[in-house]
Amino acid sequence: MRQFNNIAVNAFMELVRQPVFLLLLTCSMSFSVFLAIVPYFGFGEDQAMVKTSALAVMLLSGLFGAVLSASSSVASEIRSGTALAVLSKPVGRARFLLAKYVGLAAALTVLSYANMIGVLLASRMAYDAYGSADTQAAWIFFGSLAAAYGVAGLSNYFLNRPFVADAVWSVLLCATLAFVVIAFFVGREASMFTPESKVDWRLVPAGVLILFALLILASLAIACSTRLEMIPTLAICSAFFLLGLMSDYLFGRPAERGAVWASVCYTIMPNWQLLWLADALENKKSIPWSYIGKACGYVLCYLAASLSAALILFDDRELN
C-alpha cells in the first residue's frame, strides 16, 4: 500500500508541476468568468447561456487535461524508460497503472474545482439585456489571479521554490478567496428589471456529474496511453466523446429495434447525456442528489471495465 501511495502522490505532483496544467487551469477558469461580462442578445436567456457555456468550458478543458495528463503520466514514462525502472522493483504492473490513474484523477479533481469556481462566479456575474457587466467582481477575480502569480514569482525568486506548483496552489487559494468576497460581500444593486444576482448553487451537482465524466475520460486516456502517444490518444478520446454524445440516437434507437451490433455499441460507448444535465436546470429546476448517487454507480462500473481493459493492454506491453 505504501508503494501505491508513493506512486499516486508522485504522479499527482508531476502533473501539477506541468506548465500546461497551470495554463489550462488558469485559462479555463478565466474564460468562464469572461463569458459573464460579455453582452449577449439571448432574448431573456442570457444568464442561462452563460451558465451552459461555462459548464461546457469545464467539460472541454477537462477532456484536454485528461488526455495531456495521461500521456504525460504513462506514455512519456514508457518512452523514457521511467516505467521500466519503477517496474524493475517489486511493483506490479496493475499497482503501477492504478496508482497512476489515482494521481491523474486527483489532478482532474483539482482542475474541476478551479473550473467550478469559474462556473459559480459566472452564474453570479451573469446579466441580461437590462443589466450591465459586473466590472467590480471582474477586477477582483482577475486581480486575485495576478496576485497569485506574483506570490509564486516571489517564492521562486527568493525561496528558490518551483514556480508552476506554487502558482497552481496560489491560484486555487486566491480564486477561492475572491469567490468568497464576490459571492458574499460584493453585491449588485437590484433594479426593477433585474433582481440581485446570486450564486446559482444548483450548478454544483452539474459540476459533480461533469467530474464523473472526466474520470471516465481519464480511464479511457490511460488505456490508450499504454499503447499510443498523445495525438492518437486525443483522437480516440475525442471520438469516444463525440460518439457518446450521440449514443442515444446512433445506437439507442437501433438497439430498441433489436439490432445486436447497436446493443453492443450502446453498452461499450459511454453515454455522456446521462452526465450532462445543464438543460435540466431550466425553469428553476435542480438535479437531485439521489441522481448523483445513481450516476456514481454507473461511473464506477464503467471505470472497472475501462481500467480492466487498460490493465490487459499494459500487461504484455514491451517496455524496453
C-alpha positions as CSV (number, residue, x, y, z in Angstrom):
1,M,0.0,0.0,0.0
2,R,2.9,2.3,0.7
3,Q,4.3,1.8,-2.8
4,F,0.8,2.5,-4.3
5,N,0.5,5.8,-2.3
6,N,4.0,6.9,-3.3
7,I,3.4,6.3,-7.0
8,A,0.0,8.0,-6.8
9,V,1.4,11.1,-5.0
10,N,4.3,11.4,-7.3
11,A,2.1,11.1,-10.3
12,F,-0.2,13.8,-8.9
13,M,2.7,16.2,-8.1
14,E,4.3,15.6,-11.5
15,L,1.1,16.6,-13.2
16,V,0.5,19.6,-11.1
17,R,4.1,20.8,-11.9
18,Q,3.4,20.7,-15.6
19,P,3.3,24.2,-17.1
20,V,0.4,23.1,-19.4
21,F,-1.6,22.2,-16.4
22,L,-1.2,25.6,-14.9
23,L,-2.0,27.2,-18.3
24,L,-5.1,25.1,-18.8
25,L,-6.4,25.7,-15.2
26,T,-5.9,29.5,-15.4
27,C,-7.3,29.9,-19.0
28,S,-10.4,27.8,-18.5
29,M,-11.3,29.4,-15.2
30,S,-10.7,32.9,-16.6
31,F,-12.6,32.2,-19.8
32,S,-15.7,31.0,-17.7
33,V,-15.6,34.4,-15.9
34,F,-15.0,36.3,-19.1
35,L,-18.2,34.8,-20.5
36,A,-20.2,36.5,-17.8
37,I,-19.0,40.1,-18.7
38,V,-19.7,39.9,-22.5
39,P,-23.1,41.3,-23.6
40,Y,-25.5,38.9,-25.4
41,F,-28.8,39.1,-27.2
42,G,-30.3,36.0,-25.8
43,F,-33.9,37.1,-25.7
44,G,-34.1,36.8,-22.0
45,E,-31.9,33.6,-21.8
46,D,-28.6,35.4,-21.4
47,Q,-27.9,34.1,-18.0
48,A,-28.8,30.5,-19.0
49,M,-26.5,30.8,-21.9
50,V,-23.6,31.9,-19.7
51,K,-24.1,29.0,-17.3
52,T,-24.4,26.4,-20.0
53,S,-21.3,27.8,-21.8
54,A,-19.3,27.8,-18.5
55,L,-20.2,24.2,-17.9
56,A,-19.1,23.4,-21.5
57,V,-15.8,25.0,-20.9
58,M,-15.4,22.9,-17.7
59,L,-16.1,19.7,-19.7
60,L,-13.8,20.5,-22.7
61,S,-10.9,21.7,-20.6
62,G,-11.2,18.5,-18.5
63,L,-11.1,16.5,-21.7
64,F,-7.8,18.1,-22.8
65,G,-6.5,17.9,-19.2
66,A,-7.2,14.2,-19.0
67,V,-5.5,13.4,-22.3
68,L,-2.5,15.6,-21.7
69,S,-2.1,14.3,-18.2
70,A,-2.5,10.6,-19.1
71,S,0.1,11.0,-21.9
72,S,2.5,12.7,-19.6
73,S,2.0,10.3,-16.8
74,V,2.1,7.0,-18.7
75,A,3.1,7.2,-22.4
76,S,6.1,9.5,-21.7
77,E,7.3,7.4,-18.9
78,I,7.1,4.3,-21.0
79,R,9.0,6.1,-23.8
80,S,11.7,7.5,-21.5
81,G,12.2,4.2,-19.6
82,T,11.0,5.5,-16.2
83,A,8.2,3.0,-16.1
84,L,10.7,0.1,-16.7
85,A,12.9,1.5,-13.8
86,V,9.9,1.5,-11.5
87,L,8.6,-1.9,-12.5
88,S,12.1,-3.4,-12.0
89,K,11.4,-3.0,-8.3
90,P,8.8,-5.2,-6.5
91,V,6.0,-3.2,-8.0
92,G,3.4,-5.0,-10.2
93,R,2.0,-3.5,-13.4
94,A,-1.5,-3.4,-12.0
95,R,-0.4,-1.4,-9.0
96,F,1.6,0.9,-11.1
97,L,-1.2,1.7,-13.6
98,L,-3.9,2.0,-11.0
99,A,-1.7,4.3,-8.9
100,K,-1.1,6.4,-12.0
101,Y,-4.8,6.7,-12.5
102,V,-5.4,7.7,-8.9
103,G,-2.9,10.5,-9.3
104,L,-4.5,11.6,-12.6
105,A,-8.0,11.5,-11.0
106,A,-6.7,13.8,-8.2
107,A,-5.2,16.2,-10.7
108,L,-8.5,16.3,-12.6
109,T,-10.4,16.9,-9.3
110,V,-8.2,20.0,-8.7
111,L,-8.8,21.2,-12.2
112,S,-12.6,20.7,-11.9
113,Y,-12.6,22.5,-8.5
114,A,-10.9,25.5,-10.2
115,N,-13.3,25.4,-13.1
116,M,-16.3,25.1,-10.7
117,I,-15.2,28.4,-9.1
118,G,-15.3,29.9,-12.5
119,V,-18.7,28.5,-13.2
120,L,-20.2,29.7,-10.0
121,L,-18.7,33.1,-10.4
122,A,-20.1,33.2,-14.0
123,S,-23.6,32.4,-12.6
124,R,-23.1,35.3,-10.0
125,M,-21.9,37.8,-12.6
126,A,-24.2,37.0,-15.5
127,Y,-26.7,39.6,-16.5
128,D,-29.5,40.1,-19.1
129,A,-30.2,42.9,-21.6
130,Y,-31.5,45.2,-18.8
131,G,-28.3,44.9,-16.7
132,S,-24.7,45.7,-17.1
133,A,-21.4,43.8,-16.6
134,D,-20.2,43.5,-13.0
135,T,-16.8,45.0,-13.6
136,Q,-16.1,45.3,-9.9
137,A,-16.3,41.5,-9.5
138,A,-14.2,41.0,-12.7
139,W,-11.5,43.2,-11.3
140,I,-11.5,41.4,-8.0
141,F,-11.2,38.0,-9.7
142,F,-8.5,38.8,-12.3
143,G,-6.7,40.8,-9.6
144,S,-6.6,37.7,-7.4
145,L,-5.1,35.7,-10.3
146,A,-2.4,38.4,-10.8
147,A,-1.7,38.4,-7.1
148,A,-1.4,34.5,-7.2
149,Y,1.2,34.7,-10.0
150,G,3.0,37.4,-8.1
151,V,3.3,35.3,-5.0
152,A,4.5,32.3,-7.0
153,G,7.1,34.5,-8.7
154,L,8.4,35.9,-5.4
155,S,8.6,32.4,-3.8
156,N,10.6,31.3,-6.8
157,Y,12.9,34.2,-6.8
158,F,13.6,34.5,-3.0
159,L,13.0,30.9,-1.8
160,N,14.0,29.0,-5.0
161,R,10.7,27.1,-5.0
162,P,9.2,25.6,-8.2
163,F,7.1,28.3,-9.8
164,V,4.5,26.2,-11.5
165,A,3.5,24.2,-8.4
166,D,3.4,27.3,-6.2
167,A,1.4,29.1,-8.9
168,V,-1.2,26.3,-9.0
169,W,-1.8,26.3,-5.3
170,S,-1.7,30.2,-5.1
171,V,-4.3,30.4,-7.9
172,L,-6.6,28.0,-6.1
173,L,-6.3,29.8,-2.8
174,C,-6.6,33.3,-4.3
175,A,-9.5,32.3,-6.6
176,T,-11.3,30.8,-3.6
177,L,-10.9,33.9,-1.6
178,A,-12.0,36.1,-4.5
179,F,-15.1,33.9,-4.9
180,V,-16.0,34.3,-1.2
181,V,-15.6,38.0,-1.4
182,I,-17.6,38.3,-4.6
183,A,-20.4,35.9,-3.6
184,F,-21.0,37.1,0.0
185,F,-19.6,40.6,0.4
186,V,-19.8,42.3,-3.0
187,G,-23.5,42.8,-4.0
188,R,-25.1,44.1,-7.1
189,E,-27.9,46.6,-6.8
190,A,-31.3,45.3,-7.8
191,S,-33.3,47.1,-10.4
192,M,-37.0,46.9,-11.4
193,F,-36.0,44.6,-14.3
194,T,-33.0,42.6,-12.9
195,P,-33.1,41.1,-9.4
196,E,-30.0,41.0,-7.3
197,S,-27.5,38.5,-8.7
198,K,-26.7,35.5,-6.6
199,V,-24.6,32.4,-7.0
200,D,-26.6,29.6,-8.6
201,W,-25.7,26.7,-6.3
202,R,-27.7,24.3,-8.5
203,L,-24.7,24.2,-10.7
204,V,-22.7,22.2,-8.1
205,P,-24.4,18.9,-8.8
206,A,-24.0,19.5,-12.5
207,G,-20.3,20.1,-11.9
208,V,-20.0,16.9,-9.9
209,L,-21.6,15.0,-12.9
210,I,-19.0,16.6,-15.2
211,L,-16.2,15.4,-12.9
212,F,-17.7,11.9,-13.2
213,A,-17.5,12.2,-17.0
214,L,-13.9,13.4,-16.7
215,L,-13.0,10.4,-14.6
216,I,-14.3,8.1,-17.3
217,L,-12.4,10.1,-20.0
218,A,-9.3,9.7,-17.8
219,S,-9.6,5.9,-17.7
220,L,-10.0,5.8,-21.5
221,A,-7.0,8.1,-21.9
222,I,-4.9,5.8,-19.5
223,A,-5.9,2.8,-21.6
224,C,-4.9,4.5,-24.8
225,S,-1.7,5.8,-23.3
226,T,-0.4,2.3,-22.6
227,R,0.0,1.8,-26.4
228,L,-0.2,5.2,-28.1
229,E,1.2,8.7,-27.9
230,M,-0.6,11.9,-27.1
231,I,-2.1,12.8,-30.5
232,P,-3.6,9.3,-31.2
233,T,-4.9,9.3,-27.6
234,L,-6.5,12.7,-28.1
235,A,-8.1,11.5,-31.4
236,I,-9.6,8.3,-29.8
237,C,-10.9,10.1,-26.7
238,S,-12.4,12.8,-28.9
239,A,-14.1,10.1,-30.9
240,F,-15.5,8.5,-27.8
241,F,-16.6,11.9,-26.6
242,L,-18.5,12.8,-29.8
243,L,-20.0,9.3,-30.3
244,G,-21.0,9.2,-26.7
245,L,-22.9,12.5,-27.1
246,M,-24.9,10.9,-29.9
247,S,-25.1,7.5,-28.4
248,D,-28.9,7.5,-27.8
249,Y,-29.5,8.4,-31.5
250,L,-26.8,6.3,-33.1
251,F,-27.1,3.2,-31.0
252,G,-30.0,3.5,-28.6
253,R,-32.8,3.6,-31.2
254,P,-31.4,0.6,-33.3
255,A,-30.9,-1.3,-30.0
256,E,-34.6,-0.9,-29.2
257,R,-35.4,-2.4,-32.5
258,G,-33.4,-5.5,-31.7
259,A,-30.1,-4.8,-33.5
260,V,-27.3,-6.8,-31.8
261,W,-24.5,-4.6,-33.0
262,A,-26.2,-1.5,-31.7
263,S,-26.8,-3.1,-28.3
264,V,-23.1,-3.9,-28.1
265,C,-22.0,-0.4,-29.1
266,Y,-24.6,1.2,-26.8
267,T,-23.1,-0.8,-23.9
268,I,-19.5,-0.1,-24.7
269,M,-19.9,3.6,-25.6
270,P,-20.2,5.9,-22.5
271,N,-23.5,7.9,-22.6
272,W,-22.5,11.4,-21.8
273,Q,-26.1,12.6,-21.9
274,L,-26.5,10.9,-18.5
275,L,-23.8,13.1,-17.1
276,W,-24.5,16.4,-19.0
277,L,-27.6,17.8,-17.4
278,A,-27.2,21.5,-18.0
279,D,-30.6,21.6,-19.7
280,A,-32.2,20.1,-16.5
281,L,-31.5,23.4,-14.7
282,E,-34.0,25.4,-16.7
283,N,-37.2,26.8,-15.2
284,K,-35.7,26.8,-11.7
285,K,-35.3,23.0,-11.6
286,S,-32.5,21.3,-9.8
287,I,-30.6,18.0,-10.0
288,P,-31.5,15.7,-7.1
289,W,-28.5,14.3,-5.2
290,S,-30.2,10.9,-5.4
291,Y,-29.4,11.0,-9.2
292,I,-25.8,11.8,-8.3
293,G,-25.7,8.5,-6.4
294,K,-27.1,6.6,-9.3
295,A,-24.6,8.2,-11.7
296,C,-21.8,7.3,-9.3
297,G,-22.8,3.7,-9.6
298,Y,-22.7,4.0,-13.4
299,V,-19.3,5.6,-13.3
300,L,-17.8,3.0,-11.0
301,C,-19.0,0.2,-13.3
302,Y,-17.6,1.9,-16.4
303,L,-14.3,2.6,-14.6
304,A,-14.0,-1.0,-13.6
305,A,-14.4,-2.1,-17.2
306,S,-12.1,0.6,-18.8
307,L,-9.4,0.1,-16.2
308,S,-9.6,-3.7,-16.7
309,A,-9.0,-3.1,-20.5
310,A,-6.1,-0.8,-19.6
311,L,-4.5,-3.5,-17.5
312,I,-4.9,-6.0,-20.3
313,L,-3.3,-3.7,-22.8
314,F,-0.5,-2.8,-20.3
315,D,0.2,-6.4,-19.2
316,D,2.1,-7.5,-22.3
317,R,3.4,-4.1,-23.2
318,E,7.1,-4.2,-24.1
319,L,8.8,-1.6,-22.0
320,N,12.4,-1.9,-23.3
